[in-house]
């Protein structure tokens, strides 16, 4: 009887040989970051007193897509690890491309980590200074937001999402709300 107990204890506490583990090792899950445009809001004329301020939604999308072409070139040439801001803006570009929006020519493109991206674009024969940047920076760089823009910004911030404001010649014309989450990659 004692011999039987000793044999059972040896079997229970015996270490498995290397390579012949009795337990299967679970693979470590892999995740990827997903940036996705949740909402977009556009104002066709944030300054009704000036007829030059009127711009259609399609024009505003084209302006945004044009800014983001410059961002793609910038990231390809000089940034090894893009920031969340860059990734969010890239998601906006992908979103607009999926809608069939095509960019137009631009000059004097620049990027700032805090301010966003800016360029000079000719729209309807007139040179325009355009900026796409984080809402906090844009609140200081533009005239007061209209109610629809302010509401969209507050809603996105309440959800913890990134929100970017499109401004043309110092007037806020639109917002893009971008969510950021981790998603498990299945192989």
Number of C-alpha atoms within 10 A of each C-alpha: 6 7 8 9 10 11 11 12 11 11 10 9 8 9 10 10 8 6 6 8 10 9 7 7 7 6 6 6 9 11 12 10 13 14 20 21 21 16 13 16 18 21 20 18 18 21 16 10 9 9 9 11 16 15 18 12 15 13 15 21 21 19 29 27 24 22 29 24 18 21 22 14 11 14 15 11 9 9 11 8 9 13 11 13 18 19 19 25 31 21 20 24 24 17 16 19 15 9 10 11 20 15 20 15 12 19 14 10 18 16 17 9 11 12 18 22 23 26 21 21 22 16 17 10 7 10 13 18 17 24 30 27 27 23 24 14 15 24 15 11 16 17 15 15 18 16 11 14 23 15 13 20 25 13 14 20 14 9 10 13 21 22 27 27 29 29 25 22 15 17 23 30 26 27 26 29 24 24 19 18 11 11 11 10 10 7 5
